[in-house]
């Protein structure tokens, strides 16, 4: 997310021994398709015997990468970043050295304008077929008719609340403005995340393309919201602690992992999707300029295999990209129940979601957010 604190993904540490055993079969299954995958393109650069990725901690288990290298002879080196700005800086300073970067839809424009992206040929990735039907990824990853990445993981930023404080689940963002909740509302300190939610609450359908009137409505909404918020939170743990201490009873949830963490010792919190719409993000495998090699395509394809995605979901609690039907066959029931994947059972789920794309007039959004933080 450009220019701001990264969302918490609730990534847990993974056990290396638990994942390696399943890889041999997966690699064997992938190898037969890899030879033919690049045949359609005569523009592929020569392989190097290695792939370098810039990713988030926990997104690519090292044991799985090591097993991949052992079976294929292609070493995958991962570099991690702690924020979207750090990720962008590393990608920019290492052009020609990094092959894939994993960032969300809202940052595509930033990398594209910096001249760092390489068009990607989806036909080189047969496992595109495993992407959950309905996941709206392609428009935001397509620039001037060319695709620049493929989805790897997604998640929402829903409304969350204490069940004790709300026996009847709230259904609108307007609950955050209710005087009954003054001083008990939790909001992440991030204009990129916060302003779209406020815009949706004000009835603005496209919170990423605000005109002057839209900015005025958002400012009014922020002025009304300020007394409701005692402290803006700085990340996953901060928000979870605020709810756990009772300092917050309702809020704009940075990730459903906040709710899962709070419910570790009892079913006391819940989350939901307001009628005005809910922001959601998609992190994607974005190909960097000069990385159009067969081995890079093969690695992308490998990470979209169901066995890899299953282990990724199990280890991190993430949604990955596979469908609910596929996940129900392979993901442990307790893990599946706590993941975003269960929401895919609702055929109208995606209609209620608002994909986080590059917002317009970002400098003005940051300035407005800073006014909000200062209390106007």
N, C-alpha and C positions, 0 to 999 in steps of 0.2 A: 504494500500500500504506500503510494508515493508520499514521501516526506514526513511520515509519521511513525509513531510507535507501532510495532507489529502486533497483530492480534495474537492472543494465546491460543494455541492449538490443543492444549491438554496432552502433549506428547509424553508418553511414559517411556522409561528405559526398557530396552528389549533384551531378551535372553538369547544369546547367540546360538546356543545348542538347540533351542526349540525350533529354529527356522531352517537350519542347514539341511536337515534330513530330507525335506520335501523338495529340494532344489534339483537333484539329479534328474528326476522324472520330468520336471518342468523344462530344464535345459535340453533334454533329449527331444521333447516335443517341439521346442522352438527351433532347434537346429535345422530340421528338414525344411522349414519355411524360410529360413534366413537366406539360403542360397538364391532362391528365386525372387526374394523381396526386392532386390536392387536391380533386377534385370530390366525393369521397365524404364529406367533412367540412364541416359548416356552421359549425364553431367555430374555424376558422383565423383568426389575427390578421392584420391588413394587413401586407404586405411592406414592408421598409424600403430595399431595394436593397443590403443588405449583410448579411453573416453574420460573427460573431466567434466564434472557437474558442480554447479553452485546451487545449494539447496538449503532447506530448513532442518534443524536438528531433529532426528527421529524419522525423517521422511525416507531415508535409505539406510536400512540396517547394514552395518559393515560386514557382518557374517554372510549375509546374502550376496553382497558385492564380491566378497572374497571367493565364495563358491562359484559365482558367475565367471570370475577370472580364471579359476582353476579349470572349469569345464570348457570355456571358449577360447582361452588364451588372450582375452581382451581385459586389461586392467582398468577398473573404474575408480578414479580418484574423486573423492567428494570434498568440497569446501563448503563450510556452513556459514550462514549469516544470522545475525541476531535482530536485524530490523530491515525494513524495505530500503531505507537509505543506504545502509551498509551493503546490502546486496547489490544495489545499483552501482555504488562506488567500486566494489570489487569487480563487477562485470565490466565496467568501463575501463578500469586500469589493467585488466587482464585480457583485452581483446585479442583474439587469435589463439588464446590458451584454453579458454573455457568453451565447451561444446553445447551444454544445456544449462539453462537457468530456470528455476521453478518459482514463478511469481503469479500474482492474481491478475484478473482481467483488467482491473483499473490501472495497471502499470504498462499495458501493451503500448499505448500511445507514447509513453515516456521513452521506452527503449527503441521504439520505431523511429521517433524523431531524432534520437541520438545515433541512428545508423548502425545499430548493433544486431538487428535481427536478420535471420536467413529464412527465406520462404521454405516451407516444409511441404513435402508431397505426401498426403495421407495414404495414397495408394501403396506406399512403401511400408505401411504399418497395418498389416492384416488384422491385428487385434483391436483396431478401432471399433470392430463389431461388438466388443465387450462393453463399450461405453453405454451406460444406462439410457434407454430411450427417453426422450423428453428433456434430458439435461441440456439447457440452452447455452452451449459453449461456442458454437461455430461463428455466429455474427461478430462477437467481440474479439475473436482470434483471427479474423479475416480483415485484411487491409488492402484496398485497391484490388480486390478479387483474388488475393493470395493468402493462403493459410500459413500462420507463423508458429503454431503450437498445437498441442493436444492436451486435453484435461487429464489431471492426475489425482485430484482430490477436491472436494467441495464442502461447504458448511454454511450455516446461517447465523445471523445475529438477531435472535428472537427477543421477545419480551419474557422476563422471568420474574417469579414472585414466591413469597412465603405462603404455603398453604394455610398456615395458621391465620395469617393476616387476610387472606383471600380464600375463604371457603368456596366461593363461586369464582371460577377463573375469569380474569379480565380478558376482554376481547379487543381492546382498542389502545393505541398508544396514548390516548387522552388520559388514561389512568395516571400517567406520570405527572400530569398537571393538576390532579385532584388535590384540593387544599387539605384533605384528610391525610395525605401522604407527605406533607411538608417536612423537609429535612430527612426523609426516609427513602429517597430515590437514588439509585446508583446509575451513573453514566460514565463510560470510558472517556478519558481525556484524549480525544482524537477527533479533529474536525472532519477528517475523511470518513470516519464512521458515524459521528454524531449528527452532522448537518443533514445527511439524507434521511435519517429517522425523523428529525424535527420537521423536515419538509413534508414527509409522508403524513405525519400527524396533522399538518396544516391543510391536508387535502391536495397537495401537489403531486401529480401522477408521476412525473419524471424528476426525481430529486437530484439528478446529475446534470441537468441542463436548466439552470435557473436564470430567469430574466430579472430586470430591476424589481418588478412587482413581487417575484418569487423571493428575492433577497429580503425585501421588506417584510414579507410574511414570516420568513424564517427568523429574522431579527426579533419580531414580535413574539414568536414562539419561544425563542431563547430567553427573552426578558421574563416571560412568565414561568419558564422552567427553572431559572436560577435559584429562587428561594426554596425550591423543592430539593435541591442537591446540596448536601452538607459538604461532601468531598468528592472530587472527580477521581476515578480510580486509574491506576497505572499498570494495567495488565491483569492477567488471569487470576493470580494468587491474591492480589489486592482486592479485586472484586469479590472473590469467594470469601475472603476474611471479613469483608464488610457485611455481607449477608449473614455469615456465621455468628458474628458478634451482636447481631440485631440492629446495627446501625442503618441497615437498609432492609426494606421489606418488598420492594418492587424495583425493577430497573431494566435497562437496555443491556441485554446479555452479550458479552464479548464472544462467547462461544458456549455451546451446550455443555462443554466439559466443566464449566463453572457449576452447573446444576448437578452433574454426575458426581463431582467432588463433594458438594454439599450433602448429597444423599447417600454418601458412603456409609453412614451410620444410621440411616433411617429415611423414610420417604417424606421429607419435610418441605421440599421445594419442587417447582414445576416450571415449564416453559411453554410458550405457545406463539402462534403467528397472528398478529393483529389484522383486523379486516382491511386496514389501509394499505397493507403490503409489508413485506419483511426483506431487508437487504440480505443478499447472500453473495459469497465469493467462490471463485473457482481458481485453484492453483493449477498451472499447466506446465508441461515440458516445452520450453521455448528454445528453439534452435538459434544459436548464435551464428553470426556471419562466418562463413568458411567451414562450418561443421557438417556440411552435407556429405557425409561419408556413410557407407553401408553399415559400419560398426555402430554408428550413432543411431541410425534407424533401428538396427537390431536391438539395441538396448532399450529404446523407447517401447518397441514392440513387446519386449520381454516384461517390462514393468506394467504392461496392460494385460498380461496373462492373468487368468482367474487365480491360480495358485499364489502368484506374487501379491496380487491385490488382497487376497484372503489373509495372508500373513501380515500385510501392512495394516489392515483394518483391525486384526486381532491384537497387534502389538501397540497400536496407538489410539484405538477408539475412533479413528477417522471414518469418513464415509467412503473414501476411495472413489471409484467411478463405475463399479459394477451395479447391476440392477438388484432390487430387493429379492426377486425370485432366485437369482444366481447366488446372492449372499446367503440366503436361507438354507441353501444346500451345503455351504462350506464354512461359514462363520459360526463359531460357538454361539449357542442361543443367548447366553447371558451378555455376551459382547454385542451381539446384534440388537438386543433390546435397549441398550444404552446409546446406540449410535443414531445418527441422522437417517440412516438407511431405512429405518422403519417408517419414516414419513412418506416414503415413495409408494406405500400401499394406497395412499390417497391419490386417485387419478387426477385430481385438480390441484395437487400440491404446487407444481411449478407455476401455475397461473397466479398464485398468491405471492410469488417471490419477485424481488426486484434485483437483477444482477448488478453487482458493483462494477461499474465501468468508469472510465476516466471522467472526472467531474470538470465542468467548465469553471472559469474564473477562480482558480484555486487560490490565488493570492488573496482575493477578497474573502473567500471562505475562511482562510486562516486568520485574517484580521478580525473577522466577525466572531470567530471562536475565541480569540484572545480577549475581545471585549466581554464575551460571556464569562470567561474565567475570572476576569477582573471585577465582575459584578456590575458591568455597565456603569 
